[in-house]
């Protein structure tokens, strides 16, 4: 009986490996990635922004604060994510002075 159970487990395992290698799940994941890229492209059009040349000592938050007369009205995480989207995935700590970046404009946000 143990030999039969072992044989059935081996048969099931062989089928699972064959199915994963031949059909797999990666094609569905690539479609989701394409959908997320299209969503990011549409997000860029919806995010109002201004361009600013970074000076020594500037951070993303300091530039956003200096652009607005009021405190930041959105969560910091949203501001950082919008900055990444507008600048092709550049992380805020990696901005370089002397370069011009797009910063989200929240001056009209209620």
C-alpha positions in Angstrom: 0.0 0.0 0.0 2.9 2.4 0.8 4.4 1.7 -2.6 1.1 2.6 -4.3 0.8 5.8 -2.4 4.4 6.7 -3.1 3.8 6.0 -6.8 0.7 8.2 -6.9 2.5 11.1 -5.2 5.4 10.8 -7.6 3.0 10.7 -10.5 1.2 13.8 -9.2 4.5 15.6 -8.6 5.7 14.8 -12.2 2.4 16.2 -13.6 2.7 19.4 -11.5 6.3 20.0 -12.7 5.4 19.3 -16.3 2.4 21.6 -16.1 4.4 24.4 -14.5 7.2 24.2 -17.1 4.9 23.9 -20.1 2.0 26.3 -19.3 3.3 28.1 -16.2 1.9 31.1 -14.5 4.3 33.8 -15.8 2.3 34.8 -18.9 -0.6 36.0 -16.7 1.9 38.0 -14.6 3.3 39.8 -17.6 -0.2 40.9 -18.6 -0.7 42.3 -15.1 2.6 44.2 -15.4 1.6 45.7 -18.8 -1.7 46.8 -17.2 0.2 48.5 -14.3 2.5 50.2 -16.8 -0.5 51.6 -18.7 -2.0 52.7 -15.4 1.2 54.5 -14.5 1.2 56.3 -17.8 -2.4 57.5 -17.3 -1.5 58.5 -13.7 1.3 60.8 -15.0 -1.3 62.7 -17.1 -3.5 63.2 -14.0 -0.8 64.4 -11.6 -0.3 68.1 -11.8 3.4 69.0 -11.5 5.9 71.7 -11.6 9.6 71.5 -12.7 12.3 72.6 -10.3 16.1 72.5 -10.6 17.4 70.9 -7.4 19.8 73.0 -5.4 22.3 71.6 -2.8 20.5 70.7 0.3 17.1 70.3 -1.3 14.9 67.3 -0.6 11.6 66.4 -2.2 9.7 67.5 0.8 11.5 70.8 1.1 10.8 71.6 -2.5 7.2 70.7 -2.1 7.0 72.9 1.0 8.7 75.9 -0.7 6.3 75.7 -3.6 3.2 75.9 -1.4 2.3 78.6 1.2 0.5 76.0 3.3 1.6 72.7 4.9 1.5 69.6 2.7 -2.1 68.5 2.5 -1.4 64.9 1.3 0.4 62.0 3.1 4.2 62.0 2.7 3.9 58.5 1.2 1.6 59.8 -1.6 3.9 62.7 -2.3 6.9 60.3 -2.6 5.0 57.9 -4.8 3.8 60.7 -7.1 7.4 61.9 -7.4 8.5 58.4 -8.4 5.8 58.2 -11.0 6.6 61.6 -12.5 10.3 60.9 -12.7 10.4 57.3 -14.1 11.0 55.6 -10.7 13.8 57.8 -9.3 14.0 57.4 -5.6 13.8 60.7 -3.7 17.1 60.2 -1.8 18.9 59.8 -5.1 18.0 63.2 -6.6 21.1 65.2 -7.7 21.6 68.9 -7.4 21.8 70.7 -10.7 19.2 68.5 -12.4 15.6 69.4 -13.1 12.9 67.1 -11.8 9.1 67.0 -11.9 7.5 67.6 -8.5 3.8 66.9 -7.8 1.9 70.2 -7.4 -0.5 70.1 -4.5 -1.1 73.8 -4.3 -4.7 73.4 -5.6 -5.5 70.4 -3.4 -8.2 71.1 -0.8 
